[in-house]
Amino acid sequence: MINYKSVYFYAPHGEETEEIRKELSELFNRLGISTVESDAEADIIASLGGDGAFLQAVRRSNFRDDCVYLGIAIDSARYFYVDFHYQDIKSLEEAFERDDIDVRNYPALEVKVNDNKPSYCLNEFTLRSSIVRTIKMDVYINDFLFEQFNGDGILVSTPTGSTGYNKSIGGAVVDPLIHAMQVTELASVNNNTHRTLGTSFLLNKERPLTLLIDKNTDYYPVMSLDNEALSVRNTEKVELRMGDKLIKTLKLKNNTFWHKTQRNFL
């Protein structure tokens, strides 16, 4: 069995999951893994809930790359980041005992606003105007001005995030083994005055993306990382890249990203 010594449970539902947390603590104790009260001390950070809880656990623990993350659903729904289910708790224990688990790496998207420190996300970054009008920005690939965007906004997703919001607005589903970010437009304006590519495109990790907001209008951009608001005043520039930070996750063997894609959409 993989040698992990401690586990921390991220349980955003509080008292609602207290009994579940207690039972899981007993299970991990049987496996020789003790429960700790701080995510900074844990070899395993286990989220209780769906994909949203998993993403929160990664964010609250500051995208640690020296531990592994584990998602445990508390309902019967199927998720992308969450492989294990509390309703089938015996399978979780057996998977650890038989070493029937893999450690998979998910690349994080690095987002730098103005000259602030970088933030990270596992799913997607979105930028749009907070006023009822389109937003204009210059879109640079490396230092090359690729297009002058005018529309509702722009979404940049990771491969694992490509099945979420990105897919719902016409973006492609991307294999997580491809360390690339996908840029997808939100209702771009295309006419004789304004012209954009009009489709999503992929950039590998060697090609950073820079968004320069038009200064002629106070758009007060609204930005989000994995559906959590990013509060920055006077946004002028956003730099995005697939960084070197990799989030390690515990997954069932023979349950790949494409197994999950088929199960959720086909």
C-alpha positions as CSV (number, residue, x, y, z in Angstrom):
1,M,0.0,0.0,0.0
2,I,1.2,3.5,-0.7
3,N,2.7,4.9,2.4
4,Y,0.6,7.7,3.7
5,K,0.6,8.6,7.4
6,S,-2.0,11.3,7.9
7,V,-5.3,12.6,6.5
8,Y,-7.2,15.8,6.8
9,F,-10.9,16.0,6.0
10,Y,-12.2,19.1,4.4
11,A,-16.0,19.1,5.1
12,P,-17.7,22.3,4.0
13,H,-21.1,21.0,5.1
14,G,-20.1,21.1,8.8
15,E,-22.4,19.3,11.2
16,E,-24.1,17.6,8.3
17,T,-21.0,15.5,7.6
18,E,-19.7,15.0,11.1
19,E,-20.9,11.4,11.4
20,I,-19.4,10.7,7.9
21,R,-16.1,12.2,9.0
22,K,-16.1,10.1,12.1
23,E,-16.7,6.9,10.2
24,L,-14.0,7.8,7.6
25,S,-11.6,8.6,10.4
26,E,-12.1,5.1,11.7
27,L,-11.6,3.6,8.3
28,F,-8.3,5.4,7.7
29,N,-7.1,4.5,11.2
30,R,-7.6,0.8,10.3
31,L,-5.4,1.5,7.3
32,G,-2.7,3.0,9.6
33,I,-3.5,6.6,8.6
34,S,-4.2,9.0,11.4
35,T,-6.6,12.0,11.2
36,V,-5.1,15.5,11.7
37,E,-6.8,18.8,12.3
38,S,-4.7,20.9,10.0
39,D,-4.4,20.6,6.2
40,A,-0.8,21.8,6.5
41,E,0.1,18.6,8.4
42,A,-1.6,16.1,6.2
43,D,-0.2,13.7,3.6
44,I,-3.8,13.3,2.2
45,I,-6.4,16.1,2.0
46,A,-9.8,14.5,1.6
47,S,-12.8,16.5,0.5
48,L,-16.3,15.5,1.5
49,G,-18.8,16.4,-1.2
50,G,-18.8,16.9,-5.0
51,D,-16.4,18.5,-7.4
52,G,-17.1,21.9,-5.8
53,A,-15.9,20.7,-2.4
54,F,-12.8,19.2,-4.0
55,L,-11.9,22.5,-5.7
56,Q,-12.5,24.4,-2.4
57,A,-10.2,21.9,-0.6
58,V,-7.4,22.5,-3.0
59,R,-7.9,26.3,-2.9
60,R,-8.2,26.5,0.9
61,S,-5.0,24.5,1.3
62,N,-3.2,26.8,-1.2
63,F,-2.7,24.3,-4.0
64,R,-0.2,22.2,-2.1
65,D,2.0,20.1,-4.4
66,D,3.6,18.1,-1.6
67,C,0.5,16.1,-0.7
68,V,-2.2,14.2,-2.4
69,Y,-5.9,15.2,-2.7
70,L,-8.8,12.7,-2.5
71,G,-12.4,13.4,-3.3
72,I,-15.2,11.4,-1.4
73,A,-18.8,12.0,-2.6
74,I,-21.5,11.9,0.1
75,D,-24.3,11.3,-2.5
76,S,-24.6,9.0,-5.5
77,A,-23.9,11.5,-8.2
78,R,-21.0,11.1,-10.6
79,Y,-18.1,13.6,-10.6
80,F,-14.9,14.3,-12.5
81,Y,-12.5,15.0,-9.6
82,V,-14.2,12.7,-7.1
83,D,-13.7,9.0,-7.6
84,F,-14.9,7.6,-4.3
85,H,-18.3,7.5,-2.7
86,Y,-19.3,7.3,1.0
87,Q,-22.2,5.2,0.0
88,D,-19.7,2.6,-1.1
89,I,-17.2,3.0,1.7
90,K,-16.1,-0.6,1.6
91,S,-14.7,-0.1,-1.9
92,L,-12.6,2.8,-0.7
93,E,-11.1,0.7,2.0
94,E,-10.5,-2.2,-0.4
95,A,-8.9,0.1,-3.0
96,F,-6.3,1.2,-0.4
97,E,-5.7,-2.3,0.9
98,R,-5.2,-3.7,-2.6
99,D,-3.2,-0.7,-3.8
100,D,-5.9,-0.3,-6.5
101,I,-5.3,3.5,-6.8
102,D,-3.2,5.8,-8.9
103,V,-1.7,9.2,-8.3
104,R,-2.5,11.4,-11.2
105,N,-1.2,14.9,-11.8
106,Y,-3.5,17.8,-12.8
107,P,-1.9,21.0,-14.1
108,A,-3.0,24.3,-12.5
109,L,-3.7,27.5,-14.4
110,E,-1.6,30.4,-13.1
111,V,-3.4,33.8,-13.2
112,K,-1.6,37.1,-12.5
113,V,-3.7,40.3,-12.3
114,N,-1.7,43.6,-12.7
115,D,1.4,43.2,-10.6
116,N,-0.2,41.0,-7.9
117,K,1.1,37.6,-6.8
118,P,-0.2,34.7,-9.0
119,S,-3.4,32.9,-8.1
120,Y,-4.2,29.4,-9.3
121,C,-7.2,27.4,-10.5
122,L,-7.9,23.8,-11.6
123,N,-11.0,24.4,-13.7
124,E,-11.3,27.8,-15.3
125,F,-10.7,31.5,-15.1
126,T,-13.4,33.9,-16.4
127,L,-13.4,37.7,-17.1
128,R,-16.3,39.8,-18.0
129,S,-17.7,43.3,-17.6
130,S,-19.8,44.1,-14.5
131,I,-21.7,46.7,-16.4
132,V,-24.4,45.9,-19.0
133,R,-22.3,46.3,-22.1
134,T,-19.6,44.4,-23.9
135,I,-16.0,44.6,-22.8
136,K,-13.0,45.3,-25.0
137,M,-9.5,43.9,-24.6
138,D,-6.4,43.2,-26.5
139,V,-5.5,39.5,-26.6
140,Y,-1.7,38.8,-26.7
141,I,-0.1,35.4,-27.3
142,N,3.4,35.7,-26.0
143,D,4.1,39.3,-27.1
144,F,2.1,39.0,-30.3
145,L,-1.2,41.0,-30.5
146,F,-3.5,38.2,-31.7
147,E,-6.9,39.9,-31.7
148,Q,-8.8,42.9,-30.3
149,F,-11.7,41.3,-28.5
150,N,-15.2,42.8,-28.0
151,G,-17.9,40.8,-26.3
152,D,-19.2,39.5,-23.0
153,G,-15.9,38.1,-21.8
154,I,-13.3,35.4,-22.1
155,L,-13.0,32.0,-20.4
156,V,-9.7,30.2,-20.0
157,S,-9.9,26.6,-18.9
158,T,-7.5,23.7,-18.0
159,P,-8.0,20.3,-19.7
160,T,-9.8,18.9,-16.6
161,G,-12.0,22.1,-16.6
162,S,-12.8,21.7,-20.3
163,T,-15.9,19.6,-19.5
164,G,-17.5,22.3,-17.4
165,Y,-18.5,25.8,-18.3
166,N,-16.1,25.7,-21.3
167,K,-18.0,22.8,-22.9
168,S,-21.4,24.5,-22.3
169,I,-20.3,27.5,-24.4
170,G,-18.9,25.4,-27.3
171,G,-15.4,24.7,-26.2
172,A,-13.7,21.4,-26.9
173,V,-13.1,18.6,-24.4
174,V,-9.3,18.2,-23.9
175,D,-7.3,15.2,-22.7
176,P,-5.6,16.1,-19.3
177,L,-2.4,14.6,-20.6
178,I,-2.2,17.6,-22.8
179,H,-0.8,20.4,-20.7
180,A,-2.5,23.2,-22.5
181,M,-5.0,26.0,-21.7
182,Q,-8.1,26.6,-23.8
183,V,-9.3,30.1,-24.6
184,T,-13.0,30.4,-25.3
185,E,-15.0,33.5,-26.1
186,L,-18.2,34.6,-24.4
187,A,-20.5,36.1,-27.0
188,S,-18.0,37.9,-29.1
189,V,-19.1,40.7,-31.5
190,N,-18.3,39.9,-35.1
191,N,-19.3,42.4,-37.8
192,N,-17.6,44.8,-40.3
193,T,-16.2,46.8,-37.4
194,H,-15.1,44.1,-34.9
195,R,-13.6,40.7,-35.8
196,T,-12.4,37.9,-33.5
197,L,-11.4,34.3,-34.2
198,G,-14.9,33.2,-33.2
199,T,-13.8,29.8,-31.9
200,S,-11.9,28.4,-29.0
201,F,-8.2,27.7,-29.3
202,L,-5.5,25.8,-27.3
203,L,-2.1,27.2,-26.1
204,N,0.6,24.9,-24.8
205,K,2.4,25.7,-21.6
206,E,5.2,27.6,-23.4
207,R,2.7,30.2,-24.7
208,P,1.4,32.7,-22.1
209,L,-1.8,34.7,-22.7
210,T,-2.1,38.3,-21.8
211,L,-5.4,40.3,-21.7
212,L,-5.1,44.1,-21.7
213,I,-8.3,45.8,-20.8
214,D,-9.4,48.8,-22.8
215,K,-8.8,51.9,-20.6
216,N,-11.3,54.1,-22.3
217,T,-14.2,52.7,-20.4
218,D,-14.6,51.8,-16.7
219,Y,-15.7,48.1,-17.1
220,Y,-15.0,47.1,-13.5
221,P,-14.2,43.6,-14.7
222,V,-15.7,40.6,-12.8
223,M,-13.2,37.7,-12.5
224,S,-13.5,34.3,-11.1
225,L,-11.3,31.3,-10.4
226,D,-13.1,28.0,-10.3
227,N,-16.4,29.9,-9.7
228,E,-15.0,31.9,-6.8
229,A,-14.8,35.7,-7.2
230,L,-11.3,37.2,-7.6
231,S,-11.5,40.7,-6.0
232,V,-9.0,43.1,-7.6
233,R,-9.6,46.8,-8.2
234,N,-8.6,48.7,-11.3
235,T,-7.8,45.7,-13.4
236,E,-5.7,46.6,-16.4
237,K,-3.8,43.4,-17.3
238,V,-4.3,39.7,-16.7
239,E,-1.5,37.2,-17.5
240,L,-2.3,33.5,-17.8
241,R,-0.2,30.5,-18.3
242,M,-0.1,26.8,-17.6
243,G,2.4,26.8,-14.8
244,D,4.7,24.0,-13.4
245,K,2.4,23.5,-10.4
246,L,0.9,20.0,-10.5
247,I,-1.9,18.9,-8.1
248,K,-1.6,15.2,-7.2
249,T,-4.9,13.3,-6.8
250,L,-5.7,9.8,-5.7
251,K,-7.8,8.0,-8.4
252,L,-9.2,4.6,-9.0
253,K,-7.3,2.6,-11.6
254,N,-9.2,2.0,-14.8
255,N,-11.4,5.1,-14.2
256,T,-9.8,7.6,-16.6
257,F,-10.9,11.1,-17.6
258,W,-12.5,9.5,-20.7
259,H,-14.4,6.9,-18.7
260,K,-15.9,9.8,-16.7
261,T,-16.6,11.8,-19.8
262,Q,-18.5,8.9,-21.4
263,R,-20.4,8.3,-18.2
264,N,-21.4,11.9,-17.8
265,F,-22.3,12.9,-21.3
266,L,-23.0,9.8,-23.5
